[in-house]
Amino acid sequence: MPDGSLTNSQVVAAYRQKTPKSAQLAQEAGSVFPSGIVHDSRRTLPYSIYVDRAEGSRKWDVDGNEYVDYYGGHGALLLGHGHPDVVSAVQSQMAKGTHFGACHDLEVRWGQLVKEMVPCAERVRFTSSGTEANLMALRLARGFTGKSKIVRFNGHFHGWHDHAAFGVTNHFDGTPTPGVLAEIAQNTLMAPPDSIDETRRIIEGSDDIAAVILEPTGSSWGQIPIGAEFLRELRDITQERGVVLIFDEVVTGFRASKGGAQGHFGITPDLTSLAKILAGGLPGGAVCGRADILELLDFDVALAKGFEKIGHQGTYNANPLSAVAGITALEIISSTDACERANAQGTKLRGMFNEVFASEGVKWTAYGQFSGFYFFLNPQGLDIDPLTFDAESIGHEVLKSKSPLGEKLRLALLVYGVDMASKPGGSLSAVHSDADLEHTAHAMRSAIGLMREDGELAA
Ligand SMILES: Cc1ncc(COP(=O)(O)O)c(C=O)c1O
């Protein structure tokens, strides 16, 4: 939000009035962390809320304000905050030990669940985050094919490692962001996610392509959807060319369906990266996929076949706390309708937002798939009907919704007790109730009123 919109703003004044203790903590954080934050997407102007505790679909900040939460632990909390079974499993594991420096039975059960649930998972290797899972997936693909280049899609996020740091929010021309080697960027080809023909041209234009990696429901968990047909064609092209297809299911895994996006679409990649829901709300990640690719990590196979294995360490890989939380969460997800419930509430909430926009005469649309929602805030002022407009049809334009207006909407919703991500948008859990949705629709109506007082919307 430019400074100008911070002054004389009803929204900002109301936010400041509700959150004095958060303001104080933000001031202290400013002298500890760059920008006072520990994750770029938590940057909120004038400052973020500081959260004290959370339960189910709700969280409470240090000033005692209650919020319906659609941040959902950056998508990790399909079962909501503090699911009682996850909490008690972690508590008893805590007393038994948090790190054995040895193999343990929990990692075996956790890996077996991944194999049972994720269609491509013939073998699994745990990491400590989604960033690490993608880093290993790319290394495996390069090792397996002996080729150098990877193809990525503009806007698709695969963590913050060097091979994926550019072309997400900027540097769409494939030039490296600060600190990333030019040689790494030169070996990464950026493709347009709205053109399978151009993508095919890029893949067929080089014999040195190891892998294609993408978010299988589109960038930012479907903020810019790509669709099943695109995925199917990509599967065909990569198969024809012997290129490793990697689905980054860090968000979609165990969320789009029990088997992730690949389970939903019936399209099986060669490798998949996982994190978030995988570890039941604790830190953790995994790469899984074809046995003949994962065997590059195997000491005995490397010895027998005479190749140099890929090394892999990681102090906290499959640590017992994450493992037990992950096992508990995955067992619940595989044996209940948690994904379907979250998806159904997502459909309901998107519809409720659009009813509010239509009745308030606001030409915005809520859209999205599965348990996610996004707002198209109509930067060009198109004359649309929120109830019928197909935001997905305008492709990249929706990106432009990330704007000062979106940030102000987020603040206004916080004022009325709703927290979501800054995209602007959010994710639902299986425990978001109809009462939560009603509260949220009501908050959206109030937020629109407050924004009108700021002159952001036509009266
Ligand atoms: C699609 C996707 N891939 C990778 C990552 C990185 O995962 P992590 O934050 O666990 O490193 C994220 C995180 O938000 C993500 O959304």
The ligand as an SDF file (V2000), in Angstrom:
LIG
                    3D

 16 16  0  0  0  0  0  0  0  0999 V2000
    3.5090  -24.8410   -4.3160 C   0  0  0  0  0  0  0  0  0  0  0  0
    4.5560  -24.6580   -3.2830 C   0  0  0  0  0  0  0  0  0  0  0  0
    5.7500  -25.2440   -3.4510 N   0  0  0  0  0  0  0  0  0  0  0  0
    6.7350  -25.1290   -2.5430 C   0  0  0  0  0  0  0  0  0  0  0  0
    6.5600  -24.3820   -1.4080 C   0  0  0  0  0  0  0  0  0  0  0  0
    7.6810  -24.2420   -0.4180 C   0  0  0  0  0  0  0  0  0  0  0  0
    7.4070  -25.0060    0.7020 O   0  0  0  0  0  0  0  0  0  0  0  0
    8.1160  -24.6530    2.0940 P   0  0  0  0  0  0  0  0  0  0  0  0
    7.5780  -23.3310    2.5210 O   0  0  0  0  0  0  0  0  0  0  0  0
    7.7420  -25.7980    2.9980 O   0  0  0  0  0  0  0  0  0  0  0  0
    9.5860  -24.6130    1.8370 O   0  0  0  0  0  0  0  0  0  0  0  0
    5.3320  -23.7480   -1.1820 C   0  0  0  0  0  0  0  0  0  0  0  0
    5.1250  -22.9270    0.0450 C   0  0  0  0  0  0  0  0  0  0  0  0
    4.2120  -22.1670    0.1770 O   0  0  0  0  0  0  0  0  0  0  0  0
    4.3150  -23.8840   -2.1440 C   0  0  0  0  0  0  0  0  0  0  0  0
    3.1500  -23.2670   -1.9880 O   0  0  0  0  0  0  0  0  0  0  0  0
  1  2  1  0
  2  3  1  0
  2 15  2  0
  3  4  2  0
  4  5  1  0
  5  6  1  0
  5 12  2  0
  6  7  1  0
  7  8  1  0
  8  9  2  0
  8 10  1  0
  8 11  1  0
 12 13  1  0
 12 15  1  0
 13 14  2  0
 15 16  1  0
M  END
$$$$
